Amino acid sequence: MDLSYTADEEAFRSRVRSFLDENCPAKGFGEMSLEEGRAWQQRLFRAGLLGAAWPKEHGGAGLTEMEQAILNEEFARANAPGVPGQMGIWWVGPAILKHGTAEQKETWVSQILSGEHIWATGYSEPAAGSDMFNTQTRAEPDGDHYVVNGQKVWTTLAHLSNWFFCLVRVPQENPKSKYDGLTVLLIEMNSPGLEVKPIRQITGGSEFNEVFMTDVRVPISHRLGAEGEGWKIISGALVNERSGIASGMRFEQSLHKLVGIAKRRQKVQDPIWRQRIADLAISTAISKYSGYRSTSDGIAGRLNPHLSAAMKLHGTTLSQNFSSTISALLGAYGQLYQSHAEVPEARQVSERLLGERAMTIAGGTSEIQKNIVAERILGLPRR
Ligand SMILES: Cc1cc2nc3c(=O)[nH]c(=O)nc-3n(C[C@H](O)[C@H](O)[C@H](O)COP(=O)(O)OP(=O)(O)OC[C@H]3O[C@@H](n4cnc5c(N)ncnc54)[C@H](O)[C@@H]3O)c2cc1C
């Protein structure tokens, strides 16, 4: 693979860098209000830096794989925050572009990038997490509508969203397989009968929710793909979700921070800490080169959808290892949930340590990623 950049790519990098120098908010994603987050998203959209691979006619930036990789690197360098419409950008928009009718693309796609529409994702239910085939939410046809009844759970940002990318089951007379009837509906969050209840998290925040649907009427024209195509659509969306989670990780910055704290706490000569730091540095390099490999596969058109499972598994585990190592380095200060004169980063470190427990669960648990790696990448026999 060629790791050098062309003159055009270098010019693109300079453009992105100066844009971020002038526009990047000082606050992290979690510290911004919805309005601030939307304003940031709109600035990126107007600068043509969102929806990298989306066609220009739908507001996309129409960037190459390499430009997308440069964009990711520059965002990491500037520590740029995410945007509220991230889920829509990572997987809802691509799913509508792939499976939607011309009218659906016209209605939804460009509003995703502009931040006008914020999407939540409704797959998980109390008895259907890893096992999505157990989806119980029912959508019964009634004239030109479906009537939807059921409950979703762990629905990230549902309280801020205006649209819902929702997996339901349309009852079948004689279902032949567990896939039968699984269907994706695009539901307006303010539909009568749809209620959102926040769930309090271990960090004290409430980013996810339960969503209850009672006789919610959804126009049949809001169905994505055909009835029964739900699993095909969702499995593609999950690949995009896992790639998105993996590509959002910023390990070189974590390593830099870790080494800084180790120096400050006079641990860099200690062989045990040196070994732990070296292990993390090696894993960081593995992550970086896997990212290059994935970019190179994309440029060469070598489709490897299951690499996202391996990268999500590696990335989320590594991220947790960084937070537990940094917390341990801080000693007793690592237990604080507030800033302290001695350790200004204490609050941030504790928040990250607790918050990241969730990342080996979100988007499919580590065990599920291991099953995918074993069966689809390594070709081991199925259970
Ligand atoms: C931060 C966060 C955000 C989320 N956001 C959303 C969202 O926006 N929308 C949404 O729909 N969902 C969301 N989820 C839910 C997430 O997708 C589920 O939690 C996840 O798929 C696991 O499902 P579950 O919690 O029901 O656990 P279960 O599926 O019940 O799993 C319990 C345990 O059993 C293990 N297990 C299950 N099946 C297997 C198997 N076949 N082989 C080996 N081990 C297995 C699991 O690994 C896990 O350890 C989010 C979760 C988190 C943590």
The ligand as an SDF file (V2000), in Angstrom:
LIG
                    3D

 53 58  0  0  0  0  0  0  0  0999 V2000
  -23.9660    2.9400   25.3240 C   0  0  0  0  0  0  0  0  0  0  0  0
  -25.0140    2.0790   24.6860 C   0  0  0  0  0  0  0  0  0  0  0  0
  -25.8000    2.6180   23.7090 C   0  0  0  0  0  0  0  0  0  0  0  0
  -26.7990    1.8400   23.1070 C   0  0  0  0  0  0  0  0  0  0  0  0
  -27.5930    2.4270   22.1780 N   0  0  0  0  0  0  0  0  0  0  0  0
  -28.5610    1.7000   21.5930 C   0  0  0  0  0  0  0  0  0  0  0  0
  -29.4390    2.3060   20.6530 C   0  0  0  0  0  0  0  0  0  0  0  0
  -29.3510    3.5000   20.3590 O   0  0  0  0  0  0  0  0  0  0  0  0
  -30.4020    1.5460   20.1050 N   0  0  0  0  0  0  0  0  0  0  0  0
  -30.5390    0.2240   20.3920 C   0  0  0  0  0  0  0  0  0  0  0  0
  -31.4090   -0.4150   19.8190 O   0  0  0  0  0  0  0  0  0  0  0  0
  -29.7520   -0.3770   21.3020 N   0  0  0  0  0  0  0  0  0  0  0  0
  -28.7660    0.3340   21.9190 C   0  0  0  0  0  0  0  0  0  0  0  0
  -27.9570   -0.2640   22.8550 N   0  0  0  0  0  0  0  0  0  0  0  0
  -28.2230   -1.6350   23.2580 C   0  0  0  0  0  0  0  0  0  0  0  0
  -27.1940   -2.6450   22.7740 C   0  0  0  0  0  0  0  0  0  0  0  0
  -27.2780   -2.8140   21.3880 O   0  0  0  0  0  0  0  0  0  0  0  0
  -27.4580   -3.9390   23.5350 C   0  0  0  0  0  0  0  0  0  0  0  0
  -27.2410   -3.6810   24.9130 O   0  0  0  0  0  0  0  0  0  0  0  0
  -26.5710   -5.0580   23.0810 C   0  0  0  0  0  0  0  0  0  0  0  0
  -26.8760   -5.4520   21.7780 O   0  0  0  0  0  0  0  0  0  0  0  0
  -26.6490   -6.2760   24.0200 C   0  0  0  0  0  0  0  0  0  0  0  0
  -27.9660   -6.6560   24.2260 O   0  0  0  0  0  0  0  0  0  0  0  0
  -28.5340   -6.8950   25.7190 P   0  0  0  0  0  0  0  0  0  0  0  0
  -28.1700   -5.7010   26.5470 O   0  0  0  0  0  0  0  0  0  0  0  0
  -29.9590   -7.2640   25.6090 O   0  0  0  0  0  0  0  0  0  0  0  0
  -27.6910   -8.1010   26.2970 O   0  0  0  0  0  0  0  0  0  0  0  0
  -27.9250   -9.6580   25.9420 P   0  0  0  0  0  0  0  0  0  0  0  0
  -28.0590   -9.8310   24.4740 O   0  0  0  0  0  0  0  0  0  0  0  0
  -29.0270  -10.1750   26.7960 O   0  0  0  0  0  0  0  0  0  0  0  0
  -26.5450  -10.2760   26.3970 O   0  0  0  0  0  0  0  0  0  0  0  0
  -26.2380  -10.5630   27.7670 C   0  0  0  0  0  0  0  0  0  0  0  0
  -24.8620  -11.2440   27.8070 C   0  0  0  0  0  0  0  0  0  0  0  0
  -24.9120  -12.4820   27.0660 O   0  0  0  0  0  0  0  0  0  0  0  0
  -23.9010  -12.5010   26.0640 C   0  0  0  0  0  0  0  0  0  0  0  0
  -24.4000  -13.1670   24.8510 N   0  0  0  0  0  0  0  0  0  0  0  0
  -25.6210  -13.0170   24.2720 C   0  0  0  0  0  0  0  0  0  0  0  0
  -25.7210  -13.7700   23.1610 N   0  0  0  0  0  0  0  0  0  0  0  0
  -24.5330  -14.4050   23.0170 C   0  0  0  0  0  0  0  0  0  0  0  0
  -24.0030  -15.3280   22.0480 C   0  0  0  0  0  0  0  0  0  0  0  0
  -24.7230  -15.7160   21.0020 N   0  0  0  0  0  0  0  0  0  0  0  0
  -22.7340  -15.7800   22.2270 N   0  0  0  0  0  0  0  0  0  0  0  0
  -21.9840  -15.3690   23.2870 C   0  0  0  0  0  0  0  0  0  0  0  0
  -22.4330  -14.4960   24.2470 N   0  0  0  0  0  0  0  0  0  0  0  0
  -23.6790  -14.0360   24.1050 C   0  0  0  0  0  0  0  0  0  0  0  0
  -23.6410  -11.0340   25.7590 C   0  0  0  0  0  0  0  0  0  0  0  0
  -22.3400  -10.8450   25.2030 O   0  0  0  0  0  0  0  0  0  0  0  0
  -23.7770  -10.3940   27.1290 C   0  0  0  0  0  0  0  0  0  0  0  0
  -22.5800  -10.5360   27.8640 O   0  0  0  0  0  0  0  0  0  0  0  0
  -26.9690    0.4820   23.4750 C   0  0  0  0  0  0  0  0  0  0  0  0
  -26.1700   -0.0730   24.4710 C   0  0  0  0  0  0  0  0  0  0  0  0
  -25.2100    0.7050   25.0790 C   0  0  0  0  0  0  0  0  0  0  0  0
  -24.3720    0.0880   26.1510 C   0  0  0  0  0  0  0  0  0  0  0  0
  1  2  1  0
  2  3  1  0
  2 52  2  0
  3  4  2  0
  4  5  1  0
  4 50  1  0
  5  6  2  0
  6  7  1  0
  6 13  1  0
  7  8  2  0
  7  9  1  0
  9 10  1  0
 10 11  2  0
 10 12  1  0
 12 13  2  0
 13 14  1  0
 14 15  1  0
 14 50  1  0
 15 16  1  0
 16 17  1  0
 16 18  1  0
 18 19  1  0
 18 20  1  0
 20 21  1  0
 20 22  1  0
 22 23  1  0
 23 24  1  0
 24 25  2  0
 24 26  1  0
 24 27  1  0
 27 28  1  0
 28 29  2  0
 28 30  1  0
 28 31  1  0
 31 32  1  0
 32 33  1  0
 33 34  1  0
 33 48  1  0
 34 35  1  0
 35 36  1  0
 35 46  1  0
 36 37  1  0
 36 45  1  0
 37 38  2  0
 38 39  1  0
 39 40  1  0
 39 45  2  0
 40 41  1  0
 40 42  2  0
 42 43  1  0
 43 44  2  0
 44 45  1  0
 46 47  1  0
 46 48  1  0
 48 49  1  0
 50 51  2  0
 51 52  1  0
 52 53  1  0
M  END
$$$$
